[in-house]
Amino acid sequence: MAAEGAVVCMPNVNEDVFDWPELSKKYGIDRMLLPAAVLATVVESLPGCISDVPWLYSGGERFRVSTYQQARRARLTNQFINLYGPAEATFATHKYELSDDITTGPIPIGKPLEGCKQRLADPGDRADGCHELLIDGPLVCLGYIEHGSLSTRFSADDGEASFRTGDVVQVDNDGSLVFAGRLDSQIKVNGMRVNSAALERDVVVLPEVSDCRVVQNEKHTFAFVRVDQEQLIDFSVRMRIESVVKQFSNAVKVELVDRFPVKPSGKIDTTALMSARFAKNEEQE
């Protein structure tokens, strides 16, 4: 992103997003990287703040088709790039340039960046055409440091840096990878295993839904589903969502929200979602 250029740290959404247009012109910013949740918030509420930036990169979490469609409805003409890469990579390992003919999800994570090698491994007991993604090459860090020394080294048999992401992917007709969940996305709900990533994916396909997050504590499992504010009390919308969720488990409760709280990093704050849910119960009582 910053090849032969300068990096400008903009005020974040919680500070003064209204400064973005002026700063973009002042510094000649032509590329901006935003976490997916932040990009969704800006596209929904303040699309004019990013309208003058030609290239918009999304990363950190899944980039939803609903965000892209909303951007086009807001007449944003930016080129959107979906980036993928685990924290164990220096920045990103894959990218996908969105085209105007994308109408359904999920949005692919794309193909490897220059210098990155990918390998697809058998994820074990699965029959859905999925693979575990492994990445090799100089974009992978050396390993984990503990007490000032390298405690875990990421390396393949040939000594090259290699990392098992734990992410499960499928390959589309174009050869791009599509994120399909994680090997550890299986959760226990009333003693039964539920694939939370698959549940989220199937709920987001519904036309009324912008996003979905499955959150669990020691007693409860919720599917927090983001919809427009006027649909929060629409019984038919709730019924359609619950019918999808019940295909996975009757014990997963559906909670409709019109926004997701985010952390300073821009990622969705699932702890705050759960806290707000129980705070609302206390108010009703």
C-alpha positions in Angstrom: 0.0 0.0 0.0 2.7 2.5 0.9 5.2 1.6 -1.9 7.1 4.8 -2.8 4.7 6.8 -0.7 4.1 8.2 2.8 1.9 6.8 5.5 -0.6 9.3 7.1 -2.3 8.3 10.4 -5.8 9.8 10.2 -8.0 10.6 13.2 -10.1 7.6 13.9 -13.9 7.4 13.7 -14.3 8.1 17.4 -12.2 11.3 17.2 -12.9 13.5 14.2 -13.8 11.7 11.0 -15.0 15.0 9.5 -11.3 16.0 9.2 -10.7 13.2 6.7 -11.7 15.0 3.5 -9.5 18.1 4.3 -6.5 15.8 5.3 -7.0 13.7 2.2 -6.6 16.7 0.0 -3.7 18.2 2.1 -1.6 15.1 1.9 -2.8 13.8 -1.5 -4.1 10.5 0.0 -5.1 8.1 -2.7 -5.3 4.9 -0.6 -6.9 4.3 2.7 -6.9 1.1 4.9 -9.9 0.7 7.3 -11.0 -2.3 9.3 -14.1 -3.8 7.8 -16.4 -2.7 10.7 -15.1 0.9 10.5 -15.6 1.0 6.8 -19.2 -0.3 7.2 -19.9 2.5 9.7 -18.4 5.2 7.5 -20.2 4.0 4.4 -23.5 3.9 6.2 -23.3 7.2 8.1 -20.6 9.5 6.5 -19.9 8.3 2.9 -18.7 11.8 1.9 -15.7 11.5 4.2 -14.1 8.9 1.9 -15.5 9.8 -1.5 -12.3 11.5 -2.6 -10.0 8.5 -1.8 -9.6 6.5 -5.0 -8.6 3.2 -3.4 -10.2 1.8 -0.2 -8.7 -1.2 1.4 -10.6 -3.3 4.0 -9.0 -5.8 6.4 -9.1 -7.2 9.9 -12.5 -8.9 9.5 -14.8 -10.1 6.8 -15.8 -7.5 4.2 -19.5 -7.8 3.7 -21.4 -7.6 0.4 -23.9 -5.4 2.1 -21.3 -2.7 2.8 -20.2 -2.8 -0.8 -23.8 -2.5 -2.1 -24.5 0.4 0.3 -21.4 2.2 -0.9 -22.6 2.0 -4.5 -26.1 3.2 -3.4 -24.4 6.1 -1.8 -22.8 6.8 -5.2 -19.2 6.1 -4.0 -17.0 5.3 -7.0 -14.0 4.1 -5.1 -12.2 0.9 -6.0 -12.6 -1.5 -3.0 -9.9 -4.0 -2.2 -10.5 -6.8 0.3 -7.3 -7.8 2.1 -6.5 -10.9 4.1 -3.7 -11.9 6.3 -3.2 -13.3 9.8 -1.3 -11.3 12.5 1.6 -13.6 11.9 2.1 -12.0 8.5 3.8 -8.6 8.2 0.7 -6.9 6.7 -1.4 -9.0 4.3 -1.0 -12.1 2.2 -4.0 -12.0 -0.2 -6.1 -9.4 -1.9 -9.2 -9.3 -4.0 -10.4 -6.3 -6.1 -14.2 -6.0 -6.1 -16.0 -5.6 -9.3 -19.4 -4.0 -9.9 -21.0 -7.4 -10.8 -20.7 -8.7 -7.2 -24.2 -9.1 -5.9 -24.0 -11.9 -3.4 -21.5 -13.1 -0.9 -19.2 -14.1 0.5 -16.5 -11.8 -0.9 -13.4 -13.8 -1.7 -10.1 -13.0 0.0 -8.5 -13.4 -3.4 -5.1 -14.6 -4.5 -1.6 -14.4 -2.9 0.3 -11.1 -3.0 3.7 -11.1 -4.7 6.2 -12.9 -2.5 3.6 -15.0 -0.7 3.1 -18.7 -1.4 0.0 -20.5 -0.4 -0.6 -24.2 0.2 -4.0 -25.9 0.8 -4.0 -28.8 3.2 -6.6 -31.4 4.1 -8.5 -30.0 7.1 -9.5 -33.4 8.3 -13.1 -34.7 8.7 -14.8 -32.4 6.1 -16.7 -33.2 3.0 -17.4 -29.7 1.7 -14.4 -29.1 -0.6 -12.6 -27.0 2.0 -8.9 -26.8 2.8 -6.8 -25.3 5.5 -4.7 -22.4 4.3 -1.0 -22.4 4.9 1.2 -19.4 3.9 4.9 -19.5 3.1 7.6 -17.0 2.3 9.0 -13.7 3.5 5.7 -12.2 4.4 5.5 -14.6 7.4 7.3 -13.6 10.6 9.9 -15.8 12.2 7.7 -17.0 15.1 6.5 -16.1 18.6 8.7 -14.3 21.1 8.5 -15.2 24.8 10.6 -13.6 27.5 12.8 -11.9 24.9 13.6 -15.0 22.8 12.1 -16.8 19.9 10.0 -19.6 21.6 8.1 -20.9 18.5 9.6 -20.8 15.0 7.4 -20.8 11.9 9.3 -22.9 9.4 8.7 -25.7 6.9 10.9 -28.7 6.4 13.0 -26.7 3.9 13.6 -24.0 6.5 11.4 -21.4 4.8 9.0 -19.4 6.9 5.7 -21.2 7.0 2.5 -20.7 9.0 -0.7 -22.8 9.4 -3.4 -20.2 9.6 -6.1 -22.4 11.0 -8.4 -20.7 8.4 -10.6 -22.9 6.2 -11.0 -21.8 2.6 -12.6 -22.9 -0.7 -11.4 -22.2 -4.2 -13.9 -20.4 -6.6 -14.1 -20.7 -10.4 -11.6 -17.9 -10.8 -9.0 -19.5 -8.6 -9.6 -17.0 -5.8 -9.8 -18.2 -2.2 -13.1 -17.8 -0.3 -12.9 -17.7 3.5 -15.2 -20.5 4.9 -14.5 -20.4 8.6 -11.9 -21.7 11.0 -10.8 -25.1 12.2 -11.7 -24.0 15.7 -15.1 -22.4 14.8 -16.9 -25.4 16.3 -18.6 -24.4 19.6 -20.6 -26.5 22.0 -24.2 -25.5 22.6 -26.1 -27.7 25.0 -23.6 -30.5 24.4 -24.0 -30.3 20.6 -21.3 -29.0 18.2 -22.3 -26.0 16.1 -20.2 -24.4 13.3 -20.5 -20.8 14.3 -18.7 -19.6 11.1 -21.2 -21.5 8.9 -24.1 -20.1 10.9 -22.9 -16.5 10.5 -22.4 -17.1 6.7 -25.9 -18.5 6.2 -27.6 -15.7 8.2 -25.7 -12.9 6.3 -27.0 -14.3 3.0 -30.5 -13.0 4.0 -31.3 -9.7 2.2 -32.3 -7.9 5.4 -29.0 -8.7 7.2 -25.9 -6.6 7.2 -23.8 -8.7 9.5 -23.9 -11.5 12.1 -21.7 -12.5 15.1 -22.1 -15.6 17.2 -21.0 -14.8 20.8 -20.9 -17.3 23.7 -20.3 -17.1 27.4 -20.5 -19.8 30.1 -24.3 -19.9 30.0 -25.6 -18.4 26.8 -25.0 -18.4 23.1 -26.4 -15.5 21.0 -26.4 -14.8 17.3 -26.2 -11.0 17.2 -27.7 -10.0 13.8 -27.3 -6.4 12.4 -30.3 -5.1 10.5 -31.6 -1.6 9.7 -33.3 0.2 12.6 -36.8 -0.1 11.3 -36.4 -3.9 11.0 -35.6 -4.3 14.7 -39.3 -4.7 15.4 -40.3 -6.4 12.2 -41.6 -9.9 13.2 -41.3 -11.4 9.8 -37.6 -10.4 9.6 -36.9 -12.1 12.9 -38.8 -15.2 11.9 -36.7 -15.6 8.7 -33.5 -15.1 10.7 -34.5 -17.5 13.5 -35.5 -20.2 10.9 -31.9 -20.2 9.6 -30.3 -20.2 13.1 -32.5 -23.1 14.2 -31.1 -25.2 11.4 -27.9 -25.2 13.5 -29.3 -25.2 17.0 -32.6 -24.3 18.8 -30.5 -23.2 21.8 -28.8 -20.3 19.9 -30.8 -17.1 20.7 -31.2 -14.3 18.1 -30.6 -10.7 19.1 -31.3 -8.0 16.5 -29.2 -4.9 16.7 -28.8 -1.9 14.4 -25.1 -1.4 15.1 -22.0 -3.3 16.3 -19.8 -1.6 18.9 -16.1 -1.5 17.9 -12.9 -1.6 19.7 -10.2 1.2 19.2 -8.6 -1.2 16.8 -11.7 -1.1 14.7 -12.7 -4.7 15.3 -16.2 -5.6 16.6 -16.4 -5.6 20.4 -18.2 -8.9 21.1 -17.8 -8.4 24.9 -19.7 -5.1 24.7 -22.4 -6.7 22.6 -23.0 -9.3 25.3 -22.9 -6.7 28.1 -25.5 -4.6 26.3 -27.7 -7.6 25.9 -27.8 -8.3 29.6 -28.1 -4.6 30.5 -31.2 -4.4 28.4 -32.7 -7.4 30.2 -32.1 -5.7 33.6 -33.8 -2.5 32.3 -36.8 -4.5 31.2 -37.1 -6.2 34.5 
